[in-house]
Amino acid sequence: MKYRAEVTIGLKKGMLNPEASTIQRALALLEYPVEDTKTLEIIKFSLEANNPEEAREEVDQMCQRLLCNPIIHDYQINIKPGDG
C-alpha cells in the first residue's frame, strides 16, 4: 500500500538557531516585533509499506540515518494513506 509521509524537523530546545535569530531581527527592523522565532524543515514524500506502522518505522530509520541529526534535531513523523 502507498503512504504519504511528512517529516517536520527542527532544532532541539537550547540549540542555537542563527537563521531564526536573523529572521527575528529583520522582522523587528521592519517593525514586526515577534518572539520565539523558529525555523523548521518539512519533507514530504510517498513510500510503499504493508501498513502504517511499517511506514512509520521506515521513515524513522530514514530520519536517523539521513534526513536529520538526532543529536541536535527533533523530528515529527506524520503518515497518511496515499493514492493508489
N, CA, C and O atoms as CSV, one atom per row, in Angstrom:
chain,resi,resn,atom,element,x,y,z
A,1,MET,N,N,0.852,-1.180,0.000
A,1,MET,CA,C,0.000,0.000,0.000
A,1,MET,C,C,0.889,1.231,0.000
A,1,MET,O,O,1.994,1.214,0.542
A,2,LYS,N,N,0.401,2.287,-0.607
A,2,LYS,CA,C,1.156,3.529,-0.679
A,2,LYS,C,C,0.752,4.444,0.471
A,2,LYS,O,O,-0.426,4.561,0.808
A,3,TYR,N,N,1.767,5.102,1.075
A,3,TYR,CA,C,1.537,6.048,2.163
A,3,TYR,C,C,2.243,7.367,1.852
A,3,TYR,O,O,3.257,7.403,1.155
A,4,ARG,N,N,1.684,8.434,2.381
A,4,ARG,CA,C,2.309,9.750,2.282
A,4,ARG,C,C,2.940,10.060,3.631
A,4,ARG,O,O,2.298,9.945,4.675
A,5,ALA,N,N,4.198,10.451,3.592
A,5,ALA,CA,C,4.920,10.783,4.818
A,5,ALA,C,C,5.249,12.270,4.817
A,5,ALA,O,O,5.602,12.848,3.790
A,6,GLU,N,N,5.124,12.868,5.989
A,6,GLU,CA,C,5.538,14.256,6.188
A,6,GLU,C,C,6.409,14.276,7.437
A,6,GLU,O,O,5.975,13.874,8.516
A,7,VAL,N,N,7.634,14.745,7.280
A,7,VAL,CA,C,8.582,14.820,8.389
A,7,VAL,C,C,8.866,16.292,8.655
A,7,VAL,O,O,9.288,17.021,7.757
A,8,THR,N,N,8.633,16.729,9.892
A,8,THR,CA,C,8.932,18.090,10.313
A,8,THR,C,C,10.160,18.034,11.211
A,8,THR,O,O,10.174,17.337,12.225
A,9,ILE,N,N,11.199,18.786,10.817
A,9,ILE,CA,C,12.478,18.745,11.524
A,9,ILE,C,C,12.784,20.124,12.078
A,9,ILE,O,O,12.668,21.124,11.370
A,10,GLY,N,N,13.175,20.177,13.342
A,10,GLY,CA,C,13.574,21.428,13.975
A,10,GLY,C,C,14.700,21.177,14.961
A,10,GLY,O,O,14.952,20.041,15.361
A,11,LEU,N,N,15.371,22.245,15.345
A,11,LEU,CA,C,16.447,22.117,16.315
A,11,LEU,C,C,15.880,21.835,17.697
A,11,LEU,O,O,14.802,22.320,18.043
A,12,LYS,N,N,16.600,21.056,18.481
A,12,LYS,CA,C,16.183,20.773,19.850
A,12,LYS,C,C,16.244,22.052,20.675
A,12,LYS,O,O,16.995,22.977,20.365
A,13,LYS,N,N,15.442,22.083,21.727
A,13,LYS,CA,C,15.415,23.226,22.624
A,13,LYS,C,C,16.815,23.462,23.185
A,13,LYS,O,O,17.492,22.528,23.613
A,14,GLY,N,N,17.230,24.706,23.177
A,14,GLY,CA,C,18.541,25.074,23.690
A,14,GLY,C,C,19.622,25.154,22.627
A,14,GLY,O,O,20.706,25.673,22.894
A,15,MET,N,N,19.355,24.656,21.436
A,15,MET,CA,C,20.334,24.741,20.353
A,15,MET,C,C,20.274,26.130,19.731
A,15,MET,O,O,19.193,26.695,19.569
A,16,LEU,N,N,21.420,26.673,19.388
A,16,LEU,CA,C,21.457,27.973,18.727
A,16,LEU,C,C,20.873,27.859,17.331
A,16,LEU,O,O,21.133,26.896,16.609
A,17,ASN,N,N,20.076,28.861,16.958
A,17,ASN,CA,C,19.438,28.872,15.647
A,17,ASN,C,C,19.698,30.228,15.003
A,17,ASN,O,O,18.847,31.115,15.074
A,18,PRO,N,N,20.871,30.406,14.370
A,18,PRO,CA,C,21.203,31.709,13.792
A,18,PRO,C,C,20.228,32.160,12.705
A,18,PRO,O,O,19.975,33.355,12.556
A,19,GLU,N,N,19.694,31.231,11.963
A,19,GLU,CA,C,18.730,31.596,10.912
A,19,GLU,C,C,17.488,32.230,11.528
A,19,GLU,O,O,17.021,33.265,11.050
A,20,ALA,N,N,16.948,31.624,12.580
A,20,ALA,CA,C,15.764,32.174,13.243
A,20,ALA,C,C,16.075,33.509,13.893
A,20,ALA,O,O,15.243,34.415,13.871
A,21,SER,N,N,17.266,33.645,14.474
A,21,SER,CA,C,17.655,34.918,15.099
A,21,SER,C,C,17.733,36.032,14.062
A,21,SER,O,O,17.291,37.154,14.311
A,22,THR,N,N,18.292,35.719,12.908
A,22,THR,CA,C,18.394,36.712,11.831
A,22,THR,C,C,17.009,37.125,11.354
A,22,THR,O,O,16.756,38.311,11.142
A,23,ILE,N,N,16.114,36.166,11.184
A,23,ILE,CA,C,14.744,36.470,10.756
A,23,ILE,C,C,14.054,37.337,11.797
A,23,ILE,O,O,13.379,38.305,11.446
A,24,GLN,N,N,14.213,37.005,13.066
A,24,GLN,CA,C,13.569,37.766,14.139
A,24,GLN,C,C,14.089,39.212,14.146
A,24,GLN,O,O,13.296,40.145,14.271
A,25,ARG,N,N,15.409,39.412,14.013
A,25,ARG,CA,C,15.977,40.766,13.985
A,25,ARG,C,C,15.479,41.540,12.757
A,25,ARG,O,O,15.126,42.715,12.862
A,26,ALA,N,N,15.452,40.888,11.611
A,26,ALA,CA,C,15.000,41.562,10.384
A,26,ALA,C,C,13.534,41.971,10.494
A,26,ALA,O,O,13.164,43.066,10.071
A,27,LEU,N,N,12.702,41.106,11.056
A,27,LEU,CA,C,11.293,41.464,11.240
A,27,LEU,C,C,11.147,42.640,12.202
A,27,LEU,O,O,10.302,43.510,11.992
A,28,ALA,N,N,11.960,42.671,13.252
A,28,ALA,CA,C,11.919,43.790,14.203
A,28,ALA,C,C,12.317,45.091,13.513
A,28,ALA,O,O,11.723,46.136,13.775
A,29,LEU,N,N,13.321,45.035,12.630
A,29,LEU,CA,C,13.722,46.231,11.875
A,29,LEU,C,C,12.607,46.723,10.954
A,29,LEU,O,O,12.510,47.916,10.669
A,30,LEU,N,N,11.780,45.812,10.498
A,30,LEU,CA,C,10.627,46.172,9.651
A,30,LEU,C,C,9.398,46.490,10.487
A,30,LEU,O,O,8.289,46.605,9.964
A,31,GLU,N,N,9.605,46.632,11.789
A,31,GLU,CA,C,8.556,46.973,12.750
A,31,GLU,C,C,7.504,45.870,12.892
A,31,GLU,O,O,6.314,46.143,13.054
A,32,TYR,N,N,7.965,44.633,12.827
A,32,TYR,CA,C,7.134,43.466,13.124
A,32,TYR,C,C,7.796,42.709,14.280
A,32,TYR,O,O,8.422,41.673,14.059
A,33,PRO,N,N,7.665,43.213,15.495
A,33,PRO,CA,C,8.318,42.520,16.611
A,33,PRO,C,C,7.665,41.159,16.866
A,33,PRO,O,O,6.455,41.071,17.076
A,34,VAL,N,N,8.456,40.129,16.845
A,34,VAL,CA,C,7.972,38.775,17.109
A,34,VAL,C,C,8.870,38.138,18.157
A,34,VAL,O,O,9.998,38.582,18.370
A,35,GLU,N,N,8.372,37.103,18.806
A,35,GLU,CA,C,9.138,36.378,19.812
A,35,GLU,C,C,9.170,34.895,19.459
A,35,GLU,O,O,8.342,34.398,18.696
A,36,ASP,N,N,10.125,34.223,20.023
A,36,ASP,CA,C,10.245,32.768,19.888
A,36,ASP,C,C,10.222,32.303,18.434
A,36,ASP,O,O,9.500,31.367,18.090
A,37,THR,N,N,11.005,32.951,17.590
A,37,THR,CA,C,11.083,32.574,16.188
A,37,THR,C,C,11.808,31.234,16.062
A,37,THR,O,O,12.844,31.018,16.690
A,38,LYS,N,N,11.255,30.342,15.249
A,38,LYS,CA,C,11.848,29.031,14.990
A,38,LYS,C,C,11.837,28.783,13.493
A,38,LYS,O,O,10.978,29.294,12.775
A,39,THR,N,N,12.779,28.008,13.035
A,39,THR,CA,C,12.757,27.565,11.648
A,39,THR,C,C,12.582,26.052,11.651
A,39,THR,O,O,13.159,25.341,12.474
A,40,LEU,N,N,11.785,25.586,10.726
A,40,LEU,CA,C,11.507,24.160,10.588
A,40,LEU,C,C,11.719,23.756,9.139
A,40,LEU,O,O,11.566,24.566,8.225
A,41,GLU,N,N,12.064,22.524,8.948
A,41,GLU,CA,C,12.165,21.954,7.610
A,41,GLU,C,C,11.085,20.885,7.500
A,41,GLU,O,O,10.944,20.041,8.386
A,42,ILE,N,N,10.325,20.925,6.412
A,42,ILE,CA,C,9.278,19.932,6.184
A,42,ILE,C,C,9.627,19.160,4.917
A,42,ILE,O,O,9.828,19.743,3.852
A,43,ILE,N,N,9.694,17.845,5.052
A,43,ILE,CA,C,9.996,16.978,3.919
A,43,ILE,C,C,8.792,16.073,3.700
A,43,ILE,O,O,8.334,15.409,4.630
A,44,LYS,N,N,8.278,16.044,2.474
A,44,LYS,CA,C,7.116,15.212,2.133
A,44,LYS,C,C,7.506,14.250,1.023
A,44,LYS,O,O,8.217,14.613,0.086
A,45,PHE,N,N,7.030,13.021,1.144
A,45,PHE,CA,C,7.275,12.030,0.101
A,45,PHE,C,C,6.291,10.875,0.250
A,45,PHE,O,O,5.599,10.762,1.262
A,46,SER,N,N,6.236,10.021,-0.767
A,46,SER,CA,C,5.398,8.817,-0.750
A,46,SER,C,C,6.294,7.599,-0.644
A,46,SER,O,O,7.436,7.607,-1.105
A,47,LEU,N,N,5.758,6.544,-0.026
A,47,LEU,CA,C,6.503,5.301,0.076
A,47,LEU,C,C,5.544,4.125,0.118
A,47,LEU,O,O,4.365,4.280,0.439
A,48,GLU,N,N,6.061,2.948,-0.210
A,48,GLU,CA,C,5.289,1.712,-0.161
A,48,GLU,C,C,5.572,1.000,1.158
A,48,GLU,O,O,6.724,0.917,1.584
A,49,ALA,N,N,4.528,0.489,1.803
A,49,ALA,CA,C,4.669,-0.289,3.034
A,49,ALA,C,C,3.430,-1.154,3.195
A,49,ALA,O,O,2.402,-0.890,2.572
A,50,ASN,N,N,3.519,-2.178,4.022
A,50,ASN,CA,C,2.396,-3.082,4.249
A,50,ASN,C,C,1.325,-2.484,5.154
A,50,ASN,O,O,0.148,-2.826,5.041
A,51,ASN,N,N,1.740,-1.582,6.060
A,51,ASN,CA,C,0.795,-0.962,6.989
A,51,ASN,C,C,1.396,0.340,7.505
A,51,ASN,O,O,2.583,0.594,7.296
A,52,PRO,N,N,0.593,1.176,8.180
A,52,PRO,CA,C,1.106,2.469,8.649
A,52,PRO,C,C,2.265,2.346,9.637
A,52,PRO,O,O,3.173,3.178,9.628
A,53,GLU,N,N,2.243,1.330,10.478
A,53,GLU,CA,C,3.321,1.147,11.451
A,53,GLU,C,C,4.652,0.861,10.760
A,53,GLU,O,O,5.695,1.386,11.151
A,54,GLU,N,N,4.598,0.026,9.734
A,54,GLU,CA,C,5.808,-0.278,8.967
A,54,GLU,C,C,6.318,0.974,8.254
A,54,GLU,O,O,7.523,1.222,8.208
A,55,ALA,N,N,5.399,1.755,7.703
A,55,ALA,CA,C,5.783,3.001,7.028
A,55,ALA,C,C,6.453,3.946,8.022
A,55,ALA,O,O,7.492,4.529,7.715
A,56,ARG,N,N,5.866,4.102,9.211
A,56,ARG,CA,C,6.427,4.993,10.226
A,56,ARG,C,C,7.825,4.521,10.653
A,56,ARG,O,O,8.732,5.336,10.823
A,57,GLU,N,N,7.993,3.212,10.824
A,57,GLU,CA,C,9.290,2.664,11.221
A,57,GLU,C,C,10.346,2.937,10.155
A,57,GLU,O,O,11.481,3.291,10.474
A,58,GLU,N,N,9.971,2.771,8.890
A,58,GLU,CA,C,10.907,3.017,7.802
A,58,GLU,C,C,11.286,4.498,7.727
A,58,GLU,O,O,12.454,4.833,7.525
A,59,VAL,N,N,10.302,5.377,7.889
A,59,VAL,CA,C,10.583,6.812,7.859
A,59,VAL,C,C,11.450,7.205,9.057
A,59,VAL,O,O,12.337,8.049,8.922
A,60,ASP,N,N,11.207,6.608,10.221
A,60,ASP,CA,C,12.038,6.886,11.395
A,60,ASP,C,C,13.492,6.511,11.111
A,60,ASP,O,O,14.405,7.249,11.480
A,61,GLN,N,N,13.710,5.377,10.465
A,61,GLN,CA,C,15.072,4.975,10.101
A,61,GLN,C,C,15.695,5.970,9.127
A,61,GLN,O,O,16.878,6.291,9.235
A,62,MET,N,N,14.893,6.462,8.168
A,62,MET,CA,C,15.387,7.461,7.222
A,62,MET,C,C,15.831,8.721,7.964
A,62,MET,O,O,16.870,9.303,7.652
A,63,CYS,N,N,15.035,9.131,8.945
A,63,CYS,CA,C,15.362,10.331,9.722
A,63,CYS,C,C,16.674,10.146,10.468
A,63,CYS,O,O,17.526,11.034,10.455
A,64,GLN,N,N,16.839,9.021,11.104
A,64,GLN,CA,C,18.024,8.785,11.914
A,64,GLN,C,C,19.286,8.596,11.069
A,64,GLN,O,O,20.388,8.908,11.520
A,65,ARG,N,N,19.125,8.090,9.851
A,65,ARG,CA,C,20.283,7.806,9.013
A,65,ARG,C,C,20.654,8.929,8.053
A,65,ARG,O,O,21.820,9.060,7.681
A,66,LEU,N,N,19.659,9.757,7.638
A,66,LEU,CA,C,19.942,10.730,6.581
A,66,LEU,C,C,19.263,12.078,6.759
A,66,LEU,O,O,19.910,13.116,6.625
A,67,LEU,N,N,17.976,12.080,7.058
A,67,LEU,CA,C,17.198,13.319,6.978
A,67,LEU,C,C,17.511,14.332,8.069
A,67,LEU,O,O,17.328,15.533,7.867
A,68,CYS,N,N,17.977,13.870,9.218
A,68,CYS,CA,C,18.306,14.820,10.283
A,68,CYS,C,C,19.413,14.250,11.158
A,68,CYS,O,O,19.814,13.095,11.014
A,69,ASN,N,N,19.890,15.080,12.058
A,69,ASN,CA,C,20.895,14.666,13.033
A,69,ASN,C,C,20.186,14.530,14.372
A,69,ASN,O,O,19.895,15.543,15.007
A,70,PRO,N,N,19.900,13.321,14.820
A,70,PRO,CA,C,19.134,13.131,16.061
A,70,PRO,C,C,19.785,13.743,17.299
A,70,PRO,O,O,19.119,13.913,18.320
A,71,ILE,N,N,21.070,14.075,17.226
A,71,ILE,CA,C,21.739,14.706,18.361
A,71,ILE,C,C,21.270,16.150,18.538
A,71,ILE,O,O,21.107,16.613,19.667
A,72,ILE,N,N,21.053,16.860,17.437
A,72,ILE,CA,C,20.667,18.277,17.542
A,72,ILE,C,C,19.246,18.567,17.057
A,72,ILE,O,O,18.722,19.655,17.296
A,73,HIS,N,N,18.622,17.608,16.381
A,73,HIS,CA,C,17.283,17.832,15.831
A,73,HIS,C,C,16.226,16.977,16.525
A,73,HIS,O,O,16.482,15.847,16.942
A,74,ASP,N,N,15.048,17.547,16.634
A,74,ASP,CA,C,13.835,16.796,16.947
A,74,ASP,C,C,13.089,16.643,15.635
A,74,ASP,O,O,13.192,17.496,14.753
A,75,TYR,N,N,12.344,15.565,15.504
A,75,TYR,CA,C,11.550,15.417,14.293
A,75,TYR,C,C,10.224,14.766,14.637
A,75,TYR,O,O,10.090,14.017,15.605
A,76,GLN,N,N,9.255,15.088,13.800
A,76,GLN,CA,C,7.906,14.557,13.975
A,76,GLN,C,C,7.490,13.923,12.648
A,76,GLN,O,O,7.676,14.515,11.585
A,77,ILE,N,N,6.933,12.727,12.716
A,77,ILE,CA,C,6.542,11.980,11.529
A,77,ILE,C,C,5.028,11.903,11.468
A,77,ILE,O,O,4.371,11.573,12.455
A,78,ASN,N,N,4.478,12.210,10.299
A,78,ASN,CA,C,3.037,12.086,10.075
A,78,ASN,C,C,2.856,11.177,8.865
A,78,ASN,O,O,3.361,11.473,7.782
A,79,ILE,N,N,2.134,10.066,9.050
A,79,ILE,CA,C,1.888,9.093,7.982
A,79,ILE,C,C,0.395,9.091,7.676
A,79,ILE,O,O,-0.437,9.005,8.580
A,80,LYS,N,N,0.062,9.187,6.372
A,80,LYS,CA,C,-1.332,9.120,5.926
A,80,LYS,C,C,-1.413,8.170,4.741
A,80,LYS,O,O,-0.445,8.013,3.997
A,81,PRO,N,N,-2.576,7.535,4.566
A,81,PRO,CA,C,-2.751,6.694,3.368
A,81,PRO,C,C,-2.561,7.537,2.110
A,81,PRO,O,O,-3.004,8.684,2.051
A,82,GLY,N,N,-1.904,6.965,1.112
A,82,GLY,CA,C,-1.658,7.673,-0.132
A,82,GLY,C,C,-2.624,7.235,-1.212
A,82,GLY,O,O,-3.490,6.389,-0.988
A,83,ASP,N,N,-2.466,7.815,-2.376
A,83,ASP,CA,C,-3.296,7.456,-3.527
A,83,ASP,C,C,-2.767,6.165,-4.129
A,83,ASP,O,O,-1.557,5.939,-4.173
A,84,GLY,N,N,-3.667,5.334,-4.584
A,84,GLY,CA,C,-3.253,4.102,-5.260
A,84,GLY,C,C,-3.280,2.991,-4.333
A,84,GLY,O,O,-2.963,1.863,-4.712
